Amino acid sequence: MTTEGLLALLTGYLLGSIPFGLILTRLAGKGDVRKVGSGNIGATNVLRAGGKWLAAATLVLDALKATVAVLIARRLWPGGEAYAAAGALVGHLYPVWLKFRGGKGVATYLGLLVPIFWPAALVYAAVWLVALVVIRISSVSGMLAAISAPIAAAALGQKVLFPMLLGFTLLVLWRHHENLARLRAGTEPRIGRKT
């Protein structure tokens, strides 16, 4: 790895590791989001802890931190965008500030797709939203969206992105292992429930 790549990776990690869900709920006086529901710092759990507006802000900021990381790399270290994207996702999933216990990466994945290959980001967002409306299980819609990303890139003429995006998808799926266990047990909550 080059120095530029390492700098892009580190920048991505530092931006990705900003726990916006935790910060916003604390600023709003809602306490520690990690002590509510699933204990996750992402938008779905923020919805349980703080309501729709805080959840929406968390989703947007978790996506934007990855977008910004990739754009910084593009500007300062051309060719380092993939490193910045990987750093942002890993930073969100495993933030050093929270003892490496972060979010599930669904919004952050969307955010890194926007500057890397926006048509795949559109497919991702559409799959996420449609699945959420139809199934109303946040984890399922997020996992389906993640699965769509490498497939969309390959189908839309960017096969070169497939290995990287497949790796990102596997990371997101791995972070959903507890959700998968609850889905098998029939205990995974639907959107709108408190637990």
For each residue, the residues with C-beta under 8 A, 3 or more apart:
1: 5 6 9 83
2: 5 6 80
3: 6 7
4: 7 8 77 79 80
5: 1 2 8 9 77 79 80 83
6: 1 2 3 9 10 83
7: 3 4 10 11 76 77 80
8: 4 5 11 12 69 72 73 76 77 80 81 83 84 87
9: 1 5 6 12 13 80 83 84 86 87
10: 6 7 13 14 87
11: 7 8 14 15 69 72 73 84 87
12: 8 9 15 16 66 69 70 73 83 84 85 86 87 88 89 90 91
13: 9 10 16 17 87 88 90 91
14: 10 11 17 18 87 91
15: 11 12 18 65 66 68 69 72 87 88 91
16: 12 13 65 66 69 87 88 89 90 91 92 95 108
17: 13 14 91 92 94 95 96 97 98 102
18: 14 15 23 61 65 91 95
19: 22 23 41 95 97 98 102 103
20: 23 24 41 57 58 61 62 65
21: 24 25 33 40 41 42 43 45 46 58 62 103
22: 19 25 26 32 33 34 41 98
23: 18 19 20 26 27
24: 20 21 27 28 46 50 54 57 58 61
25: 21 22 28 30 31 32 33 46 49 50 54
26: 22 23 29 30 31 32
27: 23 24
28: 24 25 50 54
29: 26
30: 25 26 33 49 50 54
31: 25 26 35 36 49
32: 22 25 26 35 36
33: 21 22 25 30 36 39 40 41 45 46 49 50
34: 22 39 40 41 98 101
35: 31 32 39
36: 31 32 33 39 45 48 49
37: 40 45 48 49 189 194 195
38: 44 45 178
39: 33 34 35 36 45
40: 21 33 34 37 44 45 103 104
41: 19 20 21 22 33 34 45 46 98 102 103
42: 21 45 46 58 62 103 104 106 107
43: 21 46 47 55 56 58 59 62 107
44: 38 40 47 48 55 138 139 191
45: 21 33 36 37 38 39 40 41 42 48 49
46: 21 24 25 33 41 42 43 49 50 54 55 58
47: 43 44 50 51 52 54 55 191
48: 36 37 44 45 194 195
49: 25 30 31 33 36 37 45 46 54
50: 24 25 28 30 33 46 47 53 54 55
51: 47 54 55
52: 47 55 56
53: 50 56 57
54: 24 25 28 30 46 47 49 50 51 57 58
55: 43 44 46 47 50 51 52 58 59
56: 43 52 53 59 60
57: 20 24 53 54 60 61
58: 20 21 24 42 43 46 54 55 61 62 107
59: 43 55 56 62 63 107
60: 56 57 63 64 107
61: 18 20 24 57 58 64 65
62: 20 21 42 43 58 59 65 66 92 103 107 108 111
63: 59 60 66 67 107 108 110 111 114
64: 60 61 67 68 111
65: 15 16 18 20 61 62 68 69 88 92 108 111
66: 12 15 16 62 63 69 70 85 88 89 92 108 109 110 111 112
67: 63 64 70 71 111 112 114 115
68: 15 64 65 71 72
69: 8 11 12 15 16 65 66 72 73 84 85 87 88 112
70: 12 66 67 73 74 81 84 85 88 112 115 116
71: 67 68 74 75 115
72: 8 11 15 68 69 75 76 84
73: 8 11 12 69 70 76 77 80 81 83 84
74: 70 71 77 78 80 81 115
75: 71 72 78
76: 7 8 72 73 80
77: 4 5 7 8 73 74 80 84
78: 74 75
79: 4 5
80: 2 4 5 7 8 9 73 74 76 77 83 84
81: 8 70 73 74 84 85 115 116
82: 85 86 116 164
83: 1 5 6 8 9 12 73 80 86 87
84: 8 9 11 12 69 70 72 73 77 80 81 87 88
85: 12 66 69 70 81 82 88 89 112 116 164 168
86: 9 12 82 83 89 90 164 167 168
87: 8 9 10 11 12 13 14 15 16 69 83 84 90 91
88: 12 13 15 16 65 66 69 70 84 85 91 92 108 111 112
89: 12 16 66 85 86 92 93 105 108 109 112 168 171 172
90: 12 13 16 86 87 93 94 171
91: 12 13 14 15 16 17 18 87 88 94 95 102
92: 16 17 62 65 66 88 89 95 102 103 105 108
93: 89 90 102 103 104 105 171 172 175
94: 17 90 91 100 101 102
95: 16 17 18 19 91 92 98 100 101 102
96: 17 100
97: 17 19
98: 17 19 22 34 41 95 101 102
99:
100: 94 95 96
101: 34 94 95 98
102: 17 19 41 91 92 93 94 95 98 105
103: 19 21 40 41 42 62 92 93 106 107 108 175
104: 40 42 93 139 142 172 175 176 179
105: 89 92 93 102 108 109 146 168 171 172 175
106: 42 103 109 110 128 142 145 146 172
107: 42 43 58 59 60 62 63 103 110 111
108: 16 62 63 65 66 88 89 92 103 105 111 112
109: 66 89 105 106 112 113 124 145 146 149 168 169 172
110: 63 66 106 107 113 114 121 124 125 128 145
111: 62 63 64 65 66 67 88 107 108 114
112: 66 67 69 70 85 88 89 108 109 115 116 168
113: 109 110 116 117 118 120 121 124 149 165
114: 63 67 110 111 118 121
115: 67 70 71 74 81 112 118
116: 70 81 82 85 112 113 120 161
117: 113 120 121 153 156 158 161
118: 113 114 115 121 122
119: 122 123 152 156
120: 113 116 117 123 124 148 149 152 153 156 158 161 165
121: 110 113 114 117 118 124 125
122: 118 119 125 126
123: 119 120 126 127 148 149 152 156
124: 109 110 113 120 121 127 128 145 146 148 149 152
125: 110 121 122 128 129 145
126: 122 123 129 130
127: 123 124 130 131 141 144 145 148
128: 106 110 124 125 131 132 141 142 144 145
129: 125 126 132 133 141
130: 126 127 133 134
131: 127 128 134 135 140 141 144 145
132: 128 129 135 136 138 141 191
133: 129 130 136
134: 130 131
135: 131 132 140 141
136: 132 133 190 191 192
137: 140 141 183 188 189 190 191
138: 44 132 141 142 191
139: 44 104 142 143 176 179 180 182 183 188
140: 131 135 137 143 144 183 188
141: 127 128 129 131 132 135 137 138 144 145
142: 104 106 128 138 139 145 146 172 176
143: 139 140 146 147 172 173 176 179
144: 127 128 131 140 141 147 148
145: 106 109 110 124 125 127 128 131 141 142 148 149
146: 105 106 109 124 142 143 149 168 169 172 173
147: 143 144 150 151 169 173
148: 120 123 124 127 144 145 151 152
149: 109 113 120 123 124 145 146 152 153 165 168 169
150: 147 153 154 161 162 165 166 168 169
151: 147 148 154 155
152: 119 120 123 124 148 149 155 156
153: 117 120 149 150 156 158 159 161 162 165
154: 150 151 158 159 161 162
155: 151 152
156: 117 119 120 123 152 153
157:
158: 117 120 153 154 161 162
159: 153 154 162
160:
161: 116 117 120 150 153 154 158 164 165
162: 150 153 154 158 159 165 166
163: 166 167
164: 82 85 86 161 167 168
165: 113 120 149 150 153 161 162 168 169
166: 150 162 163 169 170
167: 86 163 164 170 171
168: 85 86 89 105 109 112 146 149 150 164 165 171 172
169: 109 146 147 149 150 165 166 172 173
170: 166 167 173 174
171: 89 90 93 105 167 168 174 175
172: 89 93 104 105 106 109 142 143 146 168 169 175 176
173: 143 146 147 169 170 176 177
174: 170 171 177
175: 93 103 104 105 171 172
176: 104 139 142 143 172 173 179 180
177: 173 174 180 181
178: 38 181 182
179: 104 139 143 176 182 183 188
180: 139 176 177 183 184
181: 177 178 184 185
182: 139 178 179 185 186 187 188
183: 137 139 140 179 180 186 188
184: 180 181
185: 181 182 188
186: 182 183
187: 182
188: 137 139 140 179 182 183 185
189: 37 137 193 195
190: 136 137 193
191: 44 47 132 136 137 138
192: 136
193: 189 190
194: 37 48
195: 37 48 189
